[in-house]
Amino acid sequence: MASDTLTESQPVTSAFPAARASMRTDLRELWQYRELLAILVQRDLKVRYKNSVLGVGWTLINPLLQVLTIALVLQVLMRTRTQNYHVYLFCATLPWLFFSQAVMDTSVSLGHYHKLMRRVYFPREIIPLAAVAANFIHFTVATSVFLAYTALNSLFWWGVYGKLDWPILPTVFLIPIPMLGLALLVSGLAMFLSVWALYFEDVRFLADSGMRILYWLVPIIYFPEAIRNAHARLGDYTEEAYVLYMLNPLASYITAFRKLILPPTVALDVRVNPMTGQEWSFLLSALLLSLLVAVLGYRYFAARKWRLAERA
């Protein structure tokens, strides 16, 4: 078992496989070390909120403050008339935070366990996957709290005004599709980034800068329908720009996540429609692309994982 193997303080070099194993063999070995994966996930969760009074509450407080600030600027200072805009904004922020935080955590994950990698034999892919899993747990908890808040808020105003305006769609039960697809995409990217960051320190800074830019290139503050309404700036290429935009799997996942939970609305002078057949097609494309990234990332990592201890 994984726990038995970890007690052996043998040098990593003596434990190198004689030849590169197949992907099936690597996955079978990864399953055998699932206990170690769970241990590293628990460690990440404990260390992150060590000596913190609010603990996991910070998972919601930080994005909530960001959402309220943006909503205040748009609705009060810029006078946009969007009912419950902060709810739509917060809903789209949740998958974005999982993606961005998981990418940043995995880019430095191997360096944090350099001593363990030099002394103990275990599948190295466990390290970046543990970082992804820990952030996915935060994502799941935050989503559950968001749904509970949205439902209770509606029930509260029903009690005040006697009119129930239920804000959560029945399709909420389908949100595991974009959630798991996004986790698959992040896991694949984690395999690439964790290796690159070990060889090039610049990767961490590039990832941080990339997250700041990407934030504005996915539908968080605005909706994808805004691109289709940009005829004055895009002219005859509006539809092509929309398709190109939605082929970004992150944009497709955020759009599906929000539209499967919340009803259509009018936001920032744009009519937001429910999930369309075309958007379901984009979601399917995102799932297939995520699977491809995950497979390629795992193969890339597996081909280099036994040389990582030399760089850590």
Secondary structure, 3 states (H helix, E strand, C coil): CHHHHHCCCCCHHHHCCCCCCCHHHHHHHHHHCHHHHHHHHHHHHHHHCCCCCCHHHHHHHHHHHHHHHHHHHHHHHCCCCCCCHHHHHHHHHHHHHHHHHHHHHHCCHHHHCHHHHHHCCCCCCHHHHHHHHHHHHHHHHHHHHHHHHHHHHHHHHHHHHCCCCCCCCHHHHHCHHHHHHHHHHHHHHHHHHHHHHHHCCHHHHHHHHHHHHHHHHCCCCCCCHHHHCCHHHHHHHHHHHHHHHHCCHHHHHHHHHHHHHCCCEEECCEEECCCCHHHHHHHHHHHHHHHHHHHHHHHHHHCCHHHHHHHC
